[in-house]
Each structure stands twice: as C-alpha cells, then as structure tokens.
Amino acid sequence: MQNLAKYISVVILLFCISHSLFAQEKTKPQTKVYDTWITLKDDPDKPIKGILYEINDSSISIANSLSVENYLSGKIIKTTIRFENIDKIKIRRSKIIGKGVLVGAITGYVTAATFTYTLVKGEELAGLIVFEMGFPFALLGAGTGAILGSIKDKVTIKGSFENFDLNRSTLQDYSYVTETVKSKTIFKHRGFGGAETGLSFPFGDLKDKVTVHGNANYAKTGYNVNVIMGYRFTKNLGICFNQFDNDFSISKEDSTSYWMFSGIVVGPILSVPLNNKVYFDFKPGIGYANALLVVEDKDKKDGDGLGLSFNVSLMYNFSNQWGLMAGGGYYYSHQKFDDKTQGNYQAFNLNVGVVYRFSRKSL
C-alpha cells in the first residue's frame, strides 16, 4: 500500500479537472450567480456582501439576495457602490463549496479505488481492499474540493478609476446582468505559479538492468511532480522556473527499490495566445539534475550533472486567477556518479496541473 502515497498528487489534480467543469466559468447562462465581498476604503473591517449584479460606468451594483428564484421573479434589492469608495472586491461562485465537496469525494474515491485495483488485483480479498481504500481518498478529495471551492478571485480597485476600468472586463464576466457594451481592455496577469503531475516514461540509462534480490529488474513507467513559477514580460515572451521530480519503481515486489531523476531548470517561455483564455507555451530550460538509485532502501548510485528540458503545454484560464494546464516534457542529463561511472538519463512526461495567476500590472 505504500505506493498509494505517490498517487495523492494525481488524485488531487484529477479532481481539479473535474472541479473546473463547474468552476468560475466566464461563459454562463443568466441563472449563474456569484457571491461578492466589497471592501470599502473608509471602512475596511465591514465588507459589503451580496451578488454581483451589474457593472455600471463608474460603479458596481450588488443584490442582497442569494436566491436564484428571487432574480427570476424580480424580487431583488440592489445597492450601488461607486469606484472611489471601493478598495478591493472578492468574488466566488455561489454554492460552489458544496459542489466541490461532492465532486471531490466522488473523484477521490473512484481514482483511489482504480489505482488500488491495479496493485492488488488477483490477491485474496482484493475487492474488499479496493472498497476500503477508497474512503480515505474520498475524504481527501472532499477536503480538497472544499478548499478549492472556497477560493475567491480578487480584484483590486483602491478607489482608482484606472483600476476599475482595467478590471471592468473581469467584473462584467461575473455580473448577473450581461452588459451590452463590453470593456475594451482585458486584465491579464503576468505572473503564475502552479503544480502538475502525471506519467513519466524512463529512457536511456534509466532503463539499464538493476539487480534486486538476485533478479534482473528494469525501471518501469513512473510518476512525476513538477512545480513551476513564471512571469510574462509580453504576451509572447517570459521566463519560467521548473522543479521536476520523477520516480520510477524497479521491482514490483519491492517498493524500496527505485530510480529518482530530479532537478531544477530555468529558461524562456515562448507563448502563442490562442484566445483570451488559452495559451500555447513552449518552455525550454537548463539547470541542475540529479539521478539517484535506491536498492532495498539503500543508496547505490548518486550523481549530478547539467539538466536540459523541453516542455510544451496548453494553459486554459477558467477564471480571472485560476487555470488548468496540460502538456508534455522531455528531460535529459549526463550524470557523473561517485563511483566514477557516467550515463545519459532521460524521461518523457505527460502532465496535467493547476495554475494560479497574479500580478499588479496587466500585460
């Protein structure tokens, strides 16, 4: 069961994909409403809460009712707040936390049960093991769903009409009333950070024979976790840092024998915006890499060397600050080990992940 720990990040990110199906969508029917918290400049400790109803030329209208039926029947009370009185605005889809808990629990249970089945199929009481192992991950998924559902998009106004106008397009996407005149300016965040995970396929000397318990074994398809940070200078050019960690089991019967291929690389990010929500990114990188061989819980080889990476990805921004990404990457390093041996280590990854975008200035 130890191998299941490696799948936790996979479970979470698979949930994130499901979560995005009902997350803060930019194209919505009129029945979708968004909870809004407006912090006033003169009274920051008492935010005004309501439904983001309408974006006016120099003000925001919110409604005090959370009931969709009241909107449809016209029984609403509106409050209008001018831009010079607004410090910041927080926005979240109504009732999203409950949906996040439900989808997260289902996704966590199904994913954990599927992975457990691949490990214990054919064993005695395999069905019972699969059934029981799904529950902890259902709780994990439910908790993750609650956390993701509680996330709010933030829009900073600071009493400035320039900030209000710059963020008008974002606010219009969340307002209940569909404005006939859409904003000409669209706020696009420069910075982003995120995590991704998925399958990792070993190549090169990672596929060499390793003796475990007197038997010849080879690295199997594994899993990887990447953490990225980036900043866009323009719509087409930026810089990206990538910390990668690939883990390959060697012996199915012995979870304490494995290869680890990890490192950190930095390089440019070359982007092609396909539309306002989707970017195609090419991210080559150069930096440091490490290959570590562990056999029966003992370090056998530990090397280092120059690391190279070539990644491509699609980034879909499903809200003002949150997005999903999916893509593939190739990693290469020539490693030198303590025992004076050398080798070429390579991996190809297929990933999905989540991204948080931020910046004070728009692209």
C-alpha positions in Angstrom: 0.0 0.0 0.0 3.0 2.3 0.3 2.8 3.1 -3.4 -0.5 4.7 -3.0 1.2 7.7 -1.3 2.8 8.5 -4.6 -0.7 8.9 -6.2 -2.0 11.5 -3.8 -1.0 14.4 -6.1 -2.5 12.6 -9.0 -5.8 12.2 -7.2 -5.9 15.9 -6.3 -5.1 17.1 -9.8 -7.6 14.7 -11.4 -10.2 16.3 -9.0 -9.1 19.8 -10.2 -10.0 18.8 -13.7 -13.5 17.7 -12.6 -13.8 20.8 -10.4 -13.2 23.0 -13.4 -16.3 21.7 -15.1 -18.4 23.8 -12.7 -15.8 26.4 -11.5 -16.0 30.1 -12.1 -16.9 29.9 -15.8 -16.7 33.0 -17.9 -19.4 32.0 -20.3 -22.5 31.4 -18.3 -26.3 31.4 -18.5 -28.2 34.0 -16.6 -29.1 31.7 -13.7 -25.4 31.5 -12.6 -24.7 34.0 -9.8 -21.5 35.0 -7.9 -21.1 35.9 -4.3 -19.2 39.2 -3.9 -17.5 40.8 -1.0 -16.7 44.6 -1.5 -14.2 46.1 1.0 -14.7 49.9 1.4 -11.8 52.3 1.6 -13.3 54.1 4.6 -14.5 51.0 6.5 -12.2 48.0 5.6 -13.4 45.9 8.5 -17.0 45.7 7.3 -17.1 44.4 3.8 -20.5 44.5 1.9 -21.7 41.1 0.8 -24.1 40.3 -2.0 -24.5 39.1 -5.5 -22.5 40.8 -8.3 -25.5 42.1 -10.2 -24.3 44.8 -12.7 -21.2 46.8 -13.8 -22.1 50.4 -14.5 -19.9 53.2 -16.0 -18.3 54.1 -12.7 -20.0 51.9 -10.1 -20.9 48.3 -9.1 -24.4 47.1 -8.2 -24.9 44.2 -5.9 -28.0 42.4 -4.8 -28.7 41.3 -1.2 -30.5 38.0 -2.1 -28.7 34.7 -2.7 -31.8 33.1 -4.2 -31.9 32.4 -7.9 -35.7 32.4 -7.7 -35.7 36.0 -6.5 -33.8 37.0 -9.6 -36.2 35.3 -11.9 -39.2 36.8 -10.2 -37.7 40.3 -10.0 -37.8 40.4 -6.2 -34.3 41.9 -5.6 -32.9 44.8 -3.7 -29.8 46.5 -5.3 -27.0 48.5 -3.7 -24.8 50.7 -5.9 -21.2 51.5 -4.8 -19.1 54.0 -6.7 -15.5 53.1 -7.7 -13.9 55.8 -5.4 -15.3 54.0 -2.4 -14.1 50.6 -3.3 -10.8 49.2 -2.0 -11.0 45.6 -3.3 -13.5 43.0 -4.5 -13.6 39.3 -3.8 -15.8 37.0 -6.0 -16.8 33.4 -5.7 -19.4 31.2 -7.5 -22.5 30.8 -5.3 -22.8 27.3 -3.6 -19.5 26.2 -5.1 -18.2 24.7 -1.9 -20.9 22.1 -1.6 -20.4 21.1 -5.2 -16.6 20.9 -4.7 -17.1 18.6 -1.7 -19.4 16.3 -3.7 -17.3 16.1 -6.9 -14.0 15.8 -4.8 -15.3 12.9 -2.8 -16.5 11.0 -5.9 -13.3 11.7 -7.8 -11.1 10.8 -4.9 -12.9 7.5 -4.2 -13.0 6.4 -7.9 -9.4 7.3 -8.5 -8.0 5.7 -5.4 -10.1 2.5 -6.0 -8.8 2.3 -9.6 -5.1 2.7 -8.5 -5.6 0.2 -5.7 -7.1 -2.3 -8.0 -4.0 -2.2 -10.3 -1.9 -3.0 -7.2 -3.9 -5.8 -5.6 -5.8 -7.5 -8.4 -5.5 -11.2 -8.1 -4.9 -11.1 -4.4 -7.2 -12.6 -1.8 -9.8 -10.1 -0.6 -8.8 -7.7 -3.4 -12.4 -6.4 -3.7 -12.6 -5.6 0.0 -9.2 -3.9 -0.1 -10.3 -1.7 -3.1 -13.6 -0.9 -1.4 -11.9 0.2 1.9 -9.0 2.1 0.4 -11.4 4.4 -1.5 -12.8 6.0 1.7 -9.6 7.9 2.9 -9.2 9.4 -0.6 -12.8 10.3 -0.7 -12.3 12.3 2.4 -9.1 13.8 0.9 -11.0 14.7 -2.3 -13.9 16.2 -0.3 -11.4 18.4 1.7 -9.6 19.4 -1.5 -13.0 20.3 -3.0 -13.9 22.4 -0.1 -10.6 24.3 -0.2 -10.8 24.9 -3.9 -14.4 25.9 -3.7 -13.6 28.5 -1.0 -11.1 30.3 -3.2 -12.1 33.7 -4.3 -10.9 35.8 -7.2 -9.6 39.2 -6.1 -9.9 42.5 -7.9 -8.0 45.5 -6.5 -9.6 48.9 -7.1 -8.0 51.2 -4.5 -10.5 53.9 -5.3 -8.9 54.4 -8.7 -11.0 54.7 -11.9 -8.0 53.4 -13.9 -8.0 50.2 -11.9 -11.8 50.0 -12.1 -11.7 50.4 -15.9 -8.8 48.0 -16.3 -10.7 45.3 -14.4 -14.1 46.0 -16.0 -13.9 43.0 -18.3 -13.3 40.7 -15.4 -16.2 42.1 -13.4 -18.5 42.0 -16.4 -17.8 38.3 -16.8 -19.0 37.7 -13.3 -22.0 40.1 -13.2 -25.6 38.7 -13.4 -26.6 41.2 -16.0 -24.9 40.8 -19.4 -23.6 44.2 -20.3 -24.4 45.2 -23.9 -21.1 47.3 -24.1 -18.2 45.1 -23.1 -14.9 46.6 -21.9 -12.2 47.2 -24.5 -9.4 46.4 -22.0 -8.8 43.0 -20.5 -6.7 42.5 -17.5 -4.1 39.7 -18.0 -1.9 38.6 -15.1 1.9 38.5 -15.7 2.9 36.1 -13.0 1.9 32.5 -12.5 2.7 29.5 -10.3 1.4 26.0 -10.2 1.9 22.3 -9.9 1.4 19.4 -12.3 1.7 15.7 -12.2 1.3 12.7 -14.5 3.0 9.7 -16.1 6.8 9.6 -16.6 8.5 7.2 -19.1 12.2 6.4 -18.5 14.7 6.3 -21.3 18.5 6.0 -21.7 20.5 4.6 -18.8 17.4 4.7 -16.6 16.4 1.5 -18.5 19.6 -0.4 -17.6 19.4 -3.6 -15.7 19.3 -3.4 -11.9 19.8 -6.5 -9.7 17.2 -6.8 -6.8 17.1 -10.0 -4.7 19.3 -11.6 -7.3 17.0 -10.9 -10.1 17.3 -8.6 -13.1 14.9 -5.7 -13.0 14.3 -2.6 -15.0 12.8 0.8 -14.3 9.0 0.9 -15.0 6.8 3.7 -16.1 6.5 6.0 -13.1 5.1 9.3 -11.9 6.3 12.8 -11.7 5.5 16.0 -9.9 6.6 19.4 -11.2 6.4 22.8 -9.5 6.6 25.8 -11.8 6.9 29.6 -11.4 6.8 32.0 -14.3 6.5 35.6 -15.4 5.4 37.0 -18.7 7.1 40.2 -20.0 4.9 40.3 -23.0 2.1 38.2 -24.4 4.7 36.1 -26.3 7.8 36.1 -24.1 8.5 35.4 -20.4 10.7 33.3 -18.0 9.9 30.1 -16.3 11.4 28.1 -13.4 10.6 24.3 -13.2 11.4 22.0 -10.3 10.9 18.4 -11.5 10.8 15.1 -9.7 10.5 11.7 -11.5 10.1 8.5 -9.6 10.5 5.0 -11.2 9.9 1.8 -9.4 12.3 -1.0 -10.3 10.8 -4.1 -8.6 7.1 -4.6 -8.3 7.6 -6.8 -5.3 10.0 -4.4 -3.6 8.8 -0.8 -3.2 12.1 0.2 -1.6 14.0 -0.1 -4.9 13.6 2.8 -7.4 15.2 5.4 -9.5 14.7 9.1 -8.8 15.5 11.7 -11.5 15.0 15.3 -10.4 16.3 18.8 -10.7 15.6 22.4 -11.4 15.8 24.3 -14.7 15.1 27.8 -15.9 14.5 29.2 -19.3 12.3 31.3 -21.5 8.6 30.8 -22.0 7.5 31.4 -25.6 3.8 31.8 -25.8 1.1 31.9 -28.6 -2.2 33.2 -27.3 -4.9 31.2 -29.0 -7.6 33.4 -27.5 -8.2 35.4 -24.2 -8.3 32.2 -22.2 -5.9 29.7 -23.8 -2.1 29.9 -24.3 0.1 27.5 -26.1 3.5 27.6 -24.3 7.0 26.3 -25.3 9.3 26.2 -22.3 12.9 25.0 -22.9 15.1 25.0 -19.8 18.6 24.5 -18.5 19.9 23.8 -15.0 20.9 21.1 -12.5 19.8 17.5 -12.4 20.3 14.5 -10.1 19.9 10.8 -10.6 19.6 8.6 -7.5 19.4 4.8 -7.5 18.0 3.1 -4.3 18.1 -0.7 -4.0 16.4 -2.3 -1.0 16.2 1.1 0.8 20.0 1.7 0.4 21.6 4.4 -1.9 23.6 2.6 -4.6 24.3 5.4 -7.1 24.1 9.2 -6.6 25.1 11.5 -9.4 24.7 15.0 -10.7 25.0 16.9 -13.9 23.7 19.5 -16.3 19.9 19.2 -16.9 18.0 20.1 -20.0 14.3 20.2 -20.6 11.9 20.9 -23.5 8.2 21.3 -22.5 5.1 22.2 -24.3 1.7 22.9 -22.7 -1.8 24.4 -23.1 -2.9 26.7 -20.3 -6.6 27.3 -20.0 -7.7 30.2 -17.7 -11.1 29.2 -16.4 -11.3 32.2 -14.0 -9.5 35.5 -13.5 -6.8 34.0 -11.4 -7.0 30.2 -11.8 -6.3 27.9 -14.7 -5.6 24.4 -15.9 -2.6 23.2 -17.9 -1.8 20.0 -19.8 1.2 19.0 -21.8 4.3 17.0 -22.2 8.0 17.4 -21.5 11.4 15.8 -22.3 14.2 15.8 -19.7 17.9 14.9 -20.3 21.0 14.9 -18.2 24.5 13.5 -18.5 25.2 12.2 -14.9 28.5 11.6 -13.2 28.4 9.3 -10.1 30.5 8.9 -7.0 31.8 5.5 -8.3 33.3 7.3 -11.4 30.7 5.9 -13.7 28.7 8.1 -16.1 25.5 7.8 -18.1 22.8 9.6 -20.0 19.4 9.8 -18.2 16.2 10.8 -20.0 12.5 10.9 -19.2 9.4 11.9 -21.1 6.4 13.2 -19.0 2.7 13.7 -19.7 1.2 16.0 -17.2 -2.0 17.9 -16.0 -2.0 20.6 -13.4 -3.4 23.7 -11.9 -2.1 27.3 -12.2 -2.6 30.4 -10.0 -2.0 33.7 -11.8 -1.1 37.0 -10.2 0.3 40.5 -10.8 -0.4 44.1 -10.1 0.1 45.2 -13.7 -1.6 43.8 -16.7 0.1 42.5 -19.8 
